[in-house]
Amino acid sequence: MAQPYLALRSTGNGQTSHKKVAGSKNPLPLGMGSVKGVTVMNKKRETFSGKLGFVLSAAGASVGLGNIWRFPYLAARYGGGIFLLVYVLLAVTFGYTMIISETALGRLTGRSPVGAFRHFGNSMKLKTGGWINAVIPILIVPYYSVIGGWVCKYLFEYIRGSSVLLARDSYFPSFLSDSTSGIVWFVFFAVCTVGVIALGVDKGIERISRTLMPVLVVLSVITAVYSVSRPGAMAGVRYFLVPDVSRFSWMTVVAALGQMFYSLSCAMGILITFGSYMKKDVDIEASAVQVEIFDTAIAVLAGLMIIPAVFSYSGGDPAVLLSGPSLMFVILPKVFHSMGFGTVIGIIFFLLVFFAALTSAIALSESAASTLEDELKWNRPQAACFLFVSTVLLGLLSCLGFNVLDNIKIAGLGILDFFDFLTNSVMMPIAAVTICVLILNVCGTDRITEEVMISSEFRRKDVYLVVLRYLAVLFILVILISSVANVMGIISI
């Protein structure tokens, strides 16, 4: 364990003063106190109740549509078991490094992204880096809520017993073309998200995560067990779990790297914000490992839910396996309809997807709300109101992009696809680079490792330092270049 150390604070006359918080290994600058965790500038800052609160909330941020929707179709497209193996290797190296970096930055500074960067200086470069990380959630939540609304609609229809209707090829395009229905369900999802944010950290995001994440795991297991027990499904299990080196390609690495980066909620401001809510006695490394395990386990369960079911339905037809984003809303309803108890499975599956989408949207919104509170000195209701209005206004553009505004294209992309490309493929890699540069060139790796070792043994410190110093920026540039090349049609991911 690291020894307690003293924080330095300028007194304005070239001297430095020290303050060590009694009964804590956490040093805080003068003028700061500690009330139930971290207090900044004499203002109480909410915290998670402990490690479980952080782990479940961070896992809720990580476990979303990327796990349950995107991961299975990428695994199916890029080699099944070999994709899964590459993904796991990247998660325990690069993913682990980014989780540790962002969480430690948040706890070290006690601030959301903008304040965390400004903690190390007031230069324009640092301010810009902080705001890039902070703005991303504000741009993601609107279009994410549109997709969340689609999930709500499908869940509602399954509960109504409309599984036959949902299995028709024409249903999803027809739903997208109905602007009124799309807006209603989008707003419903946005209200659910912002309503939790308005309650705060312990009564809102932590409480909902403690409730929904265990339920999500149970629903995942039930659906996966049912799926793998279908006739012909074991071929899908073997394809997904058994690595076949002959299916390996460079695109396997690129796709797994991009999926891991987004799935673990790196460079969205979430982990910095959640780190700022973390108490000093919570083990950062153990928490990071548990988030990794939780996120990967749900992704594996999602693969076992979907890929064996598709094998059972189609006999492993490549056209079905490689159907991509349409898998959830077009192919799976057909698969469920062909099963016994298809309506029940449809309800369970889309309830699971709703919970996953909601927890991720809540985490993104919490990061944005924390920034508004820290930087604009707004209270929680003001921040929640702003987020609701911005979500509805920006989300309407994405929602109407499939009907009223379907003729509008930006760089050849529809409105929702453009927002997704801008945030996930451009801004997030740039934000991740700013985090790496901040730690390597401004903060210093020593300060991060000291912060981690306040409460952790940091057993994988060497792995962390090697990846951060020599590999992280390279990995991020691969994600950025390959994503842009994909949109330009140079490669296909």
TORMIVO-438962 format. One record per residue (C-alpha): residue number from 0; x, y, z. Coordinates in pm, whole numbers, always signed. Layout:
<pts>
+-------+--------+--------+--------+
: torza :     c1 :     c2 :     c3 :
+-------+--------+--------+--------+
:   NUM :      X :      Y :      Z :
...
+-------+--------+--------+--------+
</pts>
This chain:
<pts>
+-------+--------+--------+--------+
: torza :     c1 :     c2 :     c3 :
+-------+--------+--------+--------+
:     0 :     +0 :     +0 :     +0 :
:     1 :   +119 :   +353 :    -75 :
:     2 :   +220 :   +578 :   +211 :
:     3 :    +10 :   +888 :   +288 :
:     4 :   +143 :  +1197 :   +121 :
:     5 :    +85 :  +1573 :   +146 :
:     6 :    -86 :  +1794 :   -107 :
:     7 :    +78 :  +2121 :   -204 :
:     8 :   -112 :  +2444 :   -236 :
:     9 :    +16 :  +2783 :   -344 :
:    10 :    -34 :  +3056 :    -87 :
:    11 :     +7 :  +3330 :   -342 :
:    12 :   +353 :  +3439 :   -221 :
:    13 :   +556 :  +3167 :   -379 :
:    14 :   +522 :  +2945 :    -70 :
:    15 :   +336 :  +2621 :    -42 :
:    16 :   +122 :  +2498 :   +240 :
:    17 :     +6 :  +2153 :   +333 :
:    18 :   -306 :  +2002 :   +470 :
:    19 :   -360 :  +1641 :   +553 :
:    20 :   -712 :  +1525 :   +624 :
:    21 :   -735 :  +1364 :   +963 :
:    22 :   -810 :   +998 :   +961 :
:    23 :   -767 :   +970 :   +586 :
:    24 :   -493 :   +883 :   +343 :
:    25 :   -637 :  +1143 :   +111 :
:    26 :   -457 :  +1477 :    +97 :
:    27 :   -673 :  +1775 :    +11 :
:    28 :   -571 :  +2132 :    -60 :
:    29 :   -648 :  +2393 :   +202 :
:    30 :  -1002 :  +2521 :   +178 :
:    31 :  -1138 :  +2175 :   +100 :
:    32 :  -1304 :  +1941 :   +341 :
:    33 :  -1442 :  +1589 :   +328 :
:    34 :  -1806 :  +1512 :   +395 :
:    35 :  -1920 :  +1166 :   +297 :
:    36 :  -1642 :  +1149 :    +43 :
:    37 :  -1518 :  +1456 :   -139 :
:    38 :  -1600 :  +1821 :    -86 :
:    39 :  -1471 :  +2079 :   -330 :
:    40 :  -1436 :  +2448 :   -247 :
:    41 :  -1640 :  +2402 :    +69 :
:    42 :  -1934 :  +2267 :   -129 :
:    43 :  -2050 :  +1917 :    -48 :
:    44 :  -2009 :  +1677 :   -337 :
:    45 :  -2225 :  +1369 :   -346 :
:    46 :  -2051 :  +1033 :   -346 :
:    47 :  -2129 :   +670 :   -402 :
:    48 :  -2195 :   +484 :    -80 :
:    49 :  -1903 :   +249 :   -147 :
:    50 :  -1736 :    +21 :   -399 :
:    51 :  -2058 :   -162 :   -490 :
:    52 :  -2227 :   +165 :   -578 :
:    53 :  -1939 :   +266 :   -806 :
:    54 :  -1904 :    -77 :   -968 :
:    55 :  -2275 :   -117 :  -1043 :
:    56 :  -2306 :   +240 :  -1169 :
:    57 :  -1994 :   +214 :  -1386 :
:    58 :  -2108 :   -127 :  -1509 :
:    59 :  -2446 :    +25 :  -1586 :
:    60 :  -2269 :   +288 :  -1794 :
:    61 :  -2070 :    +23 :  -1977 :
:    62 :  -2351 :   -228 :  -2030 :
:    63 :  -2573 :    -81 :  -2296 :
:    64 :  -2682 :   -124 :  -2655 :
:    65 :  -2317 :   -172 :  -2749 :
:    66 :  -2304 :   -498 :  -2553 :
:    67 :  -2642 :   -644 :  -2635 :
:    68 :  -2680 :   -525 :  -2992 :
:    69 :  -2344 :   -431 :  -3145 :
:    70 :  -2117 :   -692 :  -2984 :
:    71 :  -2305 :  -1002 :  -3111 :
:    72 :  -2325 :   -888 :  -3473 :
:    73 :  -1957 :   -783 :  -3477 :
:    74 :  -1861 :  -1118 :  -3324 :
:    75 :  -2068 :  -1297 :  -3588 :
:    76 :  -1911 :  -1092 :  -3867 :
:    77 :  -1546 :  -1111 :  -3757 :
:    78 :  -1484 :  -1470 :  -3670 :
:    79 :  -1687 :  -1562 :  -3362 :
:    80 :  -1452 :  -1713 :  -3105 :
:    81 :  -1138 :  -1547 :  -3237 :
:    82 :  -1311 :  -1207 :  -3214 :
:    83 :  -1409 :  -1283 :  -2855 :
:    84 :  -1050 :  -1381 :  -2767 :
:    85 :   -905 :  -1061 :  -2919 :
:    86 :  -1171 :   -854 :  -2743 :
:    87 :  -1088 :  -1000 :  -2402 :
:    88 :   -713 :   -945 :  -2452 :
:    89 :   -772 :   -581 :  -2544 :
:    90 :  -1014 :   -529 :  -2254 :
:    91 :   -763 :   -647 :  -1992 :
:    92 :   -488 :   -424 :  -2133 :
:    93 :   -609 :   -112 :  -2312 :
:    94 :   -955 :   -110 :  -2154 :
:    95 :   -811 :   -160 :  -1807 :
:    96 :   -565 :   +126 :  -1862 :
:    97 :   -833 :   +372 :  -1969 :
:    98 :  -1066 :   +281 :  -1681 :
:    99 :   -785 :   +324 :  -1426 :
:   100 :   -672 :   +654 :  -1583 :
:   101 :  -1012 :   +819 :  -1594 :
:   102 :  -1131 :   +695 :  -1256 :
:   103 :   -809 :   +801 :  -1084 :
:   104 :   -824 :  +1144 :  -1250 :
:   105 :  -1176 :  +1191 :  -1122 :
:   106 :  -1096 :  +1087 :   -767 :
:   107 :   -769 :  +1281 :   -758 :
:   108 :   -936 :  +1607 :   -860 :
:   109 :  -1286 :  +1556 :   -720 :
:   110 :  -1426 :  +1710 :  -1035 :
:   111 :  -1611 :  +1630 :  -1357 :
:   112 :  -1407 :  +1645 :  -1683 :
:   113 :  -1366 :  +2023 :  -1725 :
:   114 :  -1264 :  +2077 :  -1363 :
:   115 :  -1042 :  +1769 :  -1370 :
:   116 :   -838 :  +1909 :  -1660 :
:   117 :   -835 :  +2261 :  -1513 :
:   118 :   -702 :  +2118 :  -1185 :
:   119 :   -362 :  +2090 :  -1357 :
:   120 :   -357 :  +2436 :  -1511 :
:   121 :   -569 :  +2704 :  -1672 :
:   122 :   -427 :  +2695 :  -2024 :
:   123 :   -653 :  +2693 :  -2329 :
:   124 :   -529 :  +2344 :  -2422 :
:   125 :   -637 :  +2202 :  -2087 :
:   126 :   -973 :  +2380 :  -2099 :
:   127 :  -1033 :  +2248 :  -2450 :
:   128 :   -944 :  +1893 :  -2348 :
:   129 :  -1184 :  +1909 :  -2056 :
:   130 :  -1471 :  +2046 :  -2261 :
:   131 :  -1424 :  +1788 :  -2538 :
:   132 :  -1474 :  +1515 :  -2277 :
:   133 :  -1767 :  +1702 :  -2122 :
:   134 :  -1964 :  +1780 :  -2438 :
:   135 :  -1969 :  +1423 :  -2572 :
:   136 :  -2244 :  +1296 :  -2337 :
:   137 :  -2464 :  +1599 :  -2415 :
:   138 :  -2447 :  +1504 :  -2784 :
:   139 :  -2485 :  +1128 :  -2736 :
:   140 :  -2787 :  +1119 :  -2503 :
:   141 :  -3034 :  +1268 :  -2758 :
:   142 :  -2982 :  +1014 :  -3036 :
:   143 :  -2926 :   +732 :  -2785 :
:   144 :  -3268 :   +818 :  -2641 :
:   145 :  -3420 :   +787 :  -2988 :
:   146 :  -3293 :   +428 :  -3011 :
:   147 :  -3406 :   +374 :  -2651 :
:   148 :  -3750 :   +482 :  -2765 :
:   149 :  -3746 :   +212 :  -3034 :
:   150 :  -3667 :    -44 :  -2764 :
:   151 :  -3958 :    +84 :  -2553 :
:   152 :  -4193 :    +53 :  -2849 :
:   153 :  -4092 :   -307 :  -2917 :
:   154 :  -4122 :   -397 :  -2549 :
:   155 :  -4470 :   -242 :  -2539 :
:   156 :  -4581 :   -434 :  -2849 :
:   157 :  -4450 :   -765 :  -2713 :
:   158 :  -4640 :   -704 :  -2389 :
:   159 :  -4951 :   -640 :  -2602 :
:   160 :  -4897 :   -975 :  -2771 :
:   161 :  -4802 :   -834 :  -3113 :
:   162 :  -4518 :  -1076 :  -3186 :
:   163 :  -4664 :  -1171 :  -3526 :
:   164 :  -4680 :   -805 :  -3627 :
:   165 :  -4322 :   -740 :  -3511 :
:   166 :  -4192 :  -1033 :  -3716 :
:   167 :  -4302 :   -875 :  -4045 :
:   168 :  -4032 :   -727 :  -4267 :
:   169 :  -4232 :   -408 :  -4309 :
:   170 :  -4290 :   -334 :  -3940 :
:   171 :  -3966 :   -158 :  -3847 :
:   172 :  -3949 :    +66 :  -4158 :
:   173 :  -4316 :   +151 :  -4106 :
:   174 :  -4252 :   +246 :  -3743 :
:   175 :  -3956 :   +467 :  -3837 :
:   176 :  -4166 :   +650 :  -4096 :
:   177 :  -4431 :   +734 :  -3834 :
:   178 :  -4292 :  +1055 :  -3683 :
:   179 :  -4558 :  +1083 :  -3412 :
:   180 :  -4503 :   +735 :  -3271 :
:   181 :  -4126 :   +776 :  -3282 :
:   182 :  -4140 :  +1107 :  -3096 :
:   183 :  -4374 :   +975 :  -2827 :
:   184 :  -4148 :   +682 :  -2741 :
:   185 :  -3831 :   +890 :  -2766 :
:   186 :  -3971 :  +1146 :  -2519 :
:   187 :  -4086 :   +866 :  -2288 :
:   188 :  -3733 :   +727 :  -2272 :
:   189 :  -3587 :  +1075 :  -2219 :
:   190 :  -3826 :  +1137 :  -1928 :
:   191 :  -3720 :   +808 :  -1766 :
:   192 :  -3353 :   +905 :  -1799 :
:   193 :  -3370 :  +1263 :  -1678 :
:   194 :  -3610 :  +1170 :  -1398 :
:   195 :  -3340 :   +953 :  -1241 :
:   196 :  -3078 :  +1226 :  -1287 :
:   197 :  -3298 :  +1477 :  -1104 :
:   198 :  -3282 :  +1255 :   -794 :
:   199 :  -2903 :  +1290 :   -762 :
:   200 :  -2621 :  +1040 :   -714 :
:   201 :  -2716 :   +818 :   -420 :
:   202 :  -3095 :   +843 :   -458 :
:   203 :  -3085 :   +840 :   -837 :
:   204 :  -2812 :   +673 :  -1035 :
:   205 :  -2676 :   +449 :   -759 :
:   206 :  -3019 :   +332 :   -645 :
:   207 :  -3139 :   +256 :   -998 :
:   208 :  -2812 :    +76 :  -1079 :
:   209 :  -2835 :   -136 :   -764 :
:   210 :  -3184 :   -238 :   -870 :
:   211 :  -3153 :   -281 :  -1245 :
:   212 :  -2808 :   -437 :  -1285 :
:   213 :  -2884 :   -757 :  -1088 :
:   214 :  -3215 :   -787 :  -1275 :
:   215 :  -3031 :   -736 :  -1603 :
:   216 :  -2793 :  -1021 :  -1520 :
:   217 :  -3081 :  -1256 :  -1431 :
:   218 :  -3269 :  -1171 :  -1751 :
:   219 :  -2950 :  -1223 :  -1954 :
:   220 :  -2891 :  -1567 :  -1805 :
:   221 :  -3253 :  -1674 :  -1859 :
:   222 :  -3251 :  -1564 :  -2222 :
:   223 :  -2908 :  -1716 :  -2292 :
:   224 :  -3004 :  -2052 :  -2140 :
:   225 :  -3322 :  -2063 :  -2344 :
:   226 :  -3138 :  -1966 :  -2661 :
:   227 :  -2862 :  -2227 :  -2634 :
:   228 :  -3118 :  -2499 :  -2560 :
:   229 :  -3292 :  -2454 :  -2898 :
:   230 :  -3245 :  -2725 :  -3166 :
:   231 :  -2932 :  -2657 :  -3369 :
:   232 :  -2814 :  -2382 :  -3134 :
:   233 :  -2497 :  -2560 :  -3022 :
:   234 :  -2338 :  -2491 :  -3359 :
:   235 :  -2379 :  -2123 :  -3279 :
:   236 :  -2229 :  -2174 :  -2933 :
:   237 :  -1920 :  -2336 :  -3084 :
:   238 :  -1888 :  -2063 :  -3346 :
:   239 :  -1905 :  -1793 :  -3079 :
:   240 :  -1691 :  -1947 :  -2804 :
:   241 :  -1428 :  -2159 :  -2981 :
:   242 :  -1149 :  -1953 :  -3142 :
:   243 :  -1072 :  -2046 :  -3502 :
:   244 :   -744 :  -1888 :  -3611 :
:   245 :   -837 :  -1931 :  -3978 :
:   246 :  -1110 :  -1668 :  -3929 :
:   247 :   -863 :  -1411 :  -3793 :
:   248 :   -795 :  -1093 :  -3992 :
:   249 :   -670 :   -741 :  -3925 :
:   250 :  -1032 :   -626 :  -3925 :
:   251 :  -1096 :   -861 :  -3633 :
:   252 :   -854 :   -653 :  -3427 :
:   253 :   -989 :   -320 :  -3552 :
:   254 :  -1351 :   -416 :  -3485 :
:   255 :  -1273 :   -562 :  -3141 :
:   256 :  -1067 :   -256 :  -3048 :
:   257 :  -1344 :    -16 :  -3144 :
:   258 :  -1611 :   -221 :  -2970 :
:   259 :  -1408 :   -251 :  -2649 :
:   260 :  -1334 :   +121 :  -2645 :
:   261 :  -1700 :   +222 :  -2673 :
:   262 :  -1837 :    -61 :  -2462 :
:   263 :  -1630 :    +29 :  -2156 :
:   264 :  -1749 :   +393 :  -2172 :
:   265 :  -1399 :   +529 :  -2226 :
:   266 :  -1354 :   +899 :  -2310 :
:   267 :  -1715 :   +999 :  -2248 :
:   268 :  -1650 :  +1184 :  -1925 :
:   269 :  -1844 :   +917 :  -1736 :
:   270 :  -1555 :   +748 :  -1557 :
:   271 :  -1394 :  +1079 :  -1461 :
:   272 :  -1726 :  +1193 :  -1315 :
:   273 :  -1789 :   +864 :  -1136 :
:   274 :  -1431 :   +869 :  -1007 :
:   275 :  -1503 :  +1210 :   -852 :
:   276 :  -1787 :  +1047 :   -658 :
:   277 :  -1561 :   +767 :   -532 :
:   278 :  -1445 :   +763 :   -171 :
:   279 :  -1073 :   +745 :   -104 :
:   280 :  -1094 :   +407 :    +66 :
:   281 :  -1250 :   +237 :   -239 :
:   282 :  -1007 :    +12 :   -426 :
:   283 :   -976 :   +162 :   -775 :
:   284 :   -799 :   -134 :   -932 :
:   285 :  -1040 :   -394 :   -794 :
:   286 :  -1331 :   -179 :   -904 :
:   287 :  -1186 :   -144 :  -1255 :
:   288 :  -1138 :   -520 :  -1283 :
:   289 :  -1494 :   -584 :  -1167 :
:   290 :  -1633 :   -338 :  -1423 :
:   291 :  -1428 :   -516 :  -1693 :
:   292 :  -1560 :   -855 :  -1586 :
:   293 :  -1920 :   -735 :  -1560 :
:   294 :  -1912 :   -565 :  -1899 :
:   295 :  -1746 :   -859 :  -2076 :
:   296 :  -1977 :  -1112 :  -1908 :
:   297 :  -2286 :   -929 :  -2031 :
:   298 :  -2138 :   -906 :  -2381 :
:   299 :  -2071 :  -1282 :  -2377 :
:   300 :  -2422 :  -1351 :  -2250 :
:   301 :  -2559 :  -1128 :  -2527 :
:   302 :  -2364 :  -1331 :  -2779 :
:   303 :  -2509 :  -1650 :  -2631 :
:   304 :  -2856 :  -1499 :  -2645 :
:   305 :  -2839 :  -1398 :  -3009 :
:   306 :  -2589 :  -1603 :  -3211 :
:   307 :  -2714 :  -1953 :  -3112 :
:   308 :  -3074 :  -1837 :  -3162 :
:   309 :  -2989 :  -1715 :  -3512 :
:   310 :  -2812 :  -2046 :  -3588 :
:   311 :  -3119 :  -2232 :  -3467 :
:   312 :  -3344 :  -2015 :  -3684 :
:   313 :  -3134 :  -2000 :  -4000 :
:   314 :  -2888 :  -2286 :  -3974 :
:   315 :  -2605 :  -2033 :  -3961 :
:   316 :  -2699 :  -1855 :  -4283 :
:   317 :  -2424 :  -1590 :  -4334 :
:   318 :  -2678 :  -1340 :  -4471 :
:   319 :  -2867 :  -1357 :  -4143 :
:   320 :  -2558 :  -1361 :  -3921 :
:   321 :  -2410 :  -1059 :  -4094 :
:   322 :  -2730 :   -852 :  -4101 :
:   323 :  -2564 :   -593 :  -3875 :
:   324 :  -2768 :   -321 :  -3704 :
:   325 :  -3098 :   -460 :  -3835 :
:   326 :  -3038 :   -774 :  -3628 :
:   327 :  -3221 :   -649 :  -3318 :
:   328 :  -3526 :   -489 :  -3475 :
:   329 :  -3579 :   -701 :  -3787 :
:   330 :  -3413 :  -1042 :  -3756 :
:   331 :  -3460 :  -1117 :  -3385 :
:   332 :  -3838 :  -1066 :  -3385 :
:   333 :  -3849 :  -1330 :  -3662 :
:   334 :  -3628 :  -1559 :  -3454 :
:   335 :  -3846 :  -1514 :  -3144 :
:   336 :  -4163 :  -1572 :  -3346 :
:   337 :  -4023 :  -1903 :  -3469 :
:   338 :  -3955 :  -2020 :  -3112 :
:   339 :  -4182 :  -2172 :  -2857 :
:   340 :  -4272 :  -1908 :  -2596 :
:   341 :  -4152 :  -1647 :  -2846 :
:   342 :  -4369 :  -1371 :  -2697 :
:   343 :  -4235 :  -1436 :  -2346 :
:   344 :  -3877 :  -1440 :  -2472 :
:   345 :  -3943 :  -1121 :  -2668 :
:   346 :  -4069 :   -949 :  -2353 :
:   347 :  -3771 :  -1066 :  -2147 :
:   348 :  -3519 :   -972 :  -2417 :
:   349 :  -3650 :   -623 :  -2482 :
:   350 :  -3695 :   -560 :  -2109 :
:   351 :  -3329 :   -653 :  -2074 :
:   352 :  -3232 :   -419 :  -2359 :
:   353 :  -3443 :   -140 :  -2208 :
:   354 :  -3267 :   -171 :  -1872 :
:   355 :  -2926 :   -175 :  -2042 :
:   356 :  -3007 :   +127 :  -2258 :
:   357 :  -3153 :   +316 :  -1961 :
:   358 :  -2854 :   +262 :  -1732 :
:   359 :  -2615 :   +382 :  -2004 :
:   360 :  -2826 :   +687 :  -2082 :
:   361 :  -2845 :   +770 :  -1712 :
:   362 :  -2466 :   +748 :  -1677 :
:   363 :  -2412 :   +974 :  -1979 :
:   364 :  -2664 :  +1224 :  -1844 :
:   365 :  -2505 :  +1216 :  -1499 :
:   366 :  -2168 :  +1310 :  -1646 :
:   367 :  -2329 :  +1604 :  -1826 :
:   368 :  -2525 :  +1710 :  -1516 :
:   369 :  -2212 :  +1702 :  -1302 :
:   370 :  -2033 :  +1929 :  -1549 :
:   371 :  -2322 :  +2178 :  -1546 :
:   372 :  -2324 :  +2181 :  -1166 :
:   373 :  -1948 :  +2222 :  -1139 :
:   374 :  -1890 :  +2475 :  -1414 :
:   375 :  -2212 :  +2681 :  -1421 :
:   376 :  -2288 :  +2640 :  -1049 :
:   377 :  -2636 :  +2514 :  -1130 :
:   378 :  -2832 :  +2302 :   -885 :
:   379 :  -2949 :  +1953 :   -972 :
:   380 :  -3304 :  +2051 :  -1089 :
:   381 :  -3161 :  +2320 :  -1319 :
:   382 :  -2911 :  +2075 :  -1469 :
:   383 :  -3184 :  +1813 :  -1517 :
:   384 :  -3415 :  +2066 :  -1688 :
:   385 :  -3139 :  +2176 :  -1925 :
:   386 :  -3057 :  +1815 :  -2013 :
:   387 :  -3420 :  +1733 :  -2082 :
:   388 :  -3465 :  +2034 :  -2310 :
:   389 :  -3137 :  +1974 :  -2497 :
:   390 :  -3214 :  +1603 :  -2529 :
:   391 :  -3558 :  +1669 :  -2675 :
:   392 :  -3442 :  +1940 :  -2916 :
:   393 :  -3140 :  +1749 :  -3050 :
:   394 :  -3319 :  +1416 :  -3032 :
:   395 :  -3605 :  +1545 :  -3244 :
:   396 :  -3359 :  +1602 :  -3528 :
:   397 :  -3246 :  +1239 :  -3510 :
:   398 :  -3603 :  +1116 :  -3471 :
:   399 :  -3733 :  +1315 :  -3768 :
:   400 :  -3430 :  +1213 :  -3974 :
:   401 :  -3613 :   +890 :  -4061 :
:   402 :  -3925 :  +1060 :  -4195 :
:   403 :  -3979 :  +1438 :  -4220 :
:   404 :  -3606 :  +1518 :  -4251 :
:   405 :  -3497 :  +1199 :  -4427 :
:   406 :  -3370 :  +1399 :  -4725 :
:   407 :  -3106 :  +1571 :  -4512 :
:   408 :  -2765 :  +1408 :  -4533 :
:   409 :  -2442 :  +1523 :  -4369 :
:   410 :  -2127 :  +1372 :  -4519 :
:   411 :  -2359 :  +1118 :  -4678 :
:   412 :  -2505 :  +1017 :  -4342 :
:   413 :  -2853 :  +1053 :  -4197 :
:   414 :  -2889 :  +1280 :  -3894 :
:   415 :  -2873 :  +1007 :  -3628 :
:   416 :  -2586 :   +832 :  -3803 :
:   417 :  -2399 :  +1161 :  -3830 :
:   418 :  -2430 :  +1233 :  -3455 :
:   419 :  -2315 :   +877 :  -3386 :
:   420 :  -2016 :   +916 :  -3618 :
:   421 :  -1924 :  +1259 :  -3480 :
:   422 :  -1927 :  +1151 :  -3116 :
:   423 :  -1814 :   +788 :  -3128 :
:   424 :  -1575 :   +793 :  -3421 :
:   425 :  -1422 :  +1141 :  -3400 :
:   426 :  -1474 :  +1314 :  -3066 :
:   427 :  -1424 :  +1015 :  -2835 :
:   428 :  -1087 :   +911 :  -2980 :
:   429 :   -973 :  +1274 :  -2964 :
:   430 :  -1097 :  +1296 :  -2603 :
:   431 :   -907 :   +977 :  -2518 :
:   432 :   -588 :  +1122 :  -2663 :
:   433 :   -630 :  +1434 :  -2447 :
:   434 :   -659 :  +1213 :  -2137 :
:   435 :   -342 :  +1021 :  -2225 :
:   436 :   -151 :  +1342 :  -2300 :
:   437 :   -275 :  +1501 :  -1976 :
:   438 :   -144 :  +1210 :  -1770 :
:   439 :   +182 :  +1161 :  -1959 :
:   440 :   +284 :  +1526 :  -2007 :
:   441 :   +105 :  +1732 :  -1742 :
:   442 :    -22 :  +1533 :  -1446 :
:   443 :   +245 :  +1265 :  -1457 :
:   444 :   +201 :   +891 :  -1420 :
:   445 :   +343 :   +909 :  -1067 :
:   446 :    +47 :  +1111 :   -942 :
:   447 :   -199 :   +868 :  -1097 :
:   448 :    -24 :   +562 :   -955 :
:   449 :     -6 :   +731 :   -612 :
:   450 :   -380 :   +800 :   -629 :
:   451 :   -453 :   +439 :   -719 :
:   452 :   -224 :   +309 :   -446 :
:   453 :   -401 :   +508 :   -174 :
:   454 :   -653 :   +223 :   -171 :
:   455 :   -507 :    -42 :   -404 :
:   456 :   -200 :   -261 :   -426 :
:   457 :   -199 :   -190 :   -802 :
:   458 :    -88 :   -538 :   -899 :
:   459 :   -103 :   -461 :  -1272 :
:   460 :    +87 :   -135 :  -1246 :
:   461 :   +351 :   -247 :  -1498 :
:   462 :    +83 :   -339 :  -1752 :
:   463 :    -83 :     -3 :  -1697 :
:   464 :   +237 :   +195 :  -1750 :
:   465 :   +348 :     +3 :  -2060 :
:   466 :     +9 :    +36 :  -2229 :
:   467 :    -29 :   +403 :  -2137 :
:   468 :   +322 :   +505 :  -2243 :
:   469 :   +366 :   +298 :  -2558 :
:   470 :    +36 :   +157 :  -2687 :
:   471 :   -269 :   +360 :  -2581 :
:   472 :   -232 :   +650 :  -2825 :
:   473 :   -153 :   +403 :  -3105 :
:   474 :   -469 :   +204 :  -3029 :
:   475 :   -675 :   +523 :  -3022 :
:   476 :   -537 :   +640 :  -3357 :
:   477 :   -624 :   +301 :  -3507 :
:   478 :   -983 :   +349 :  -3387 :
:   479 :  -1000 :   +703 :  -3525 :
:   480 :   -846 :   +627 :  -3863 :
:   481 :  -1040 :   +304 :  -3918 :
:   482 :  -1372 :   +466 :  -3819 :
:   483 :  -1323 :   +757 :  -4058 :
:   484 :  -1209 :   +519 :  -4332 :
:   485 :  -1521 :   +311 :  -4272 :
:   486 :  -1750 :   +612 :  -4324 :
:   487 :  -1556 :   +706 :  -4637 :
:   488 :  -1607 :   +354 :  -4773 :
:   489 :  -1238 :   +267 :  -4774 :
:   490 :  -1288 :    -26 :  -4533 :
:   491 :  -1593 :   -198 :  -4388 :
:   492 :  -1642 :   -244 :  -4013 :
+-------+--------+--------+--------+
</pts>
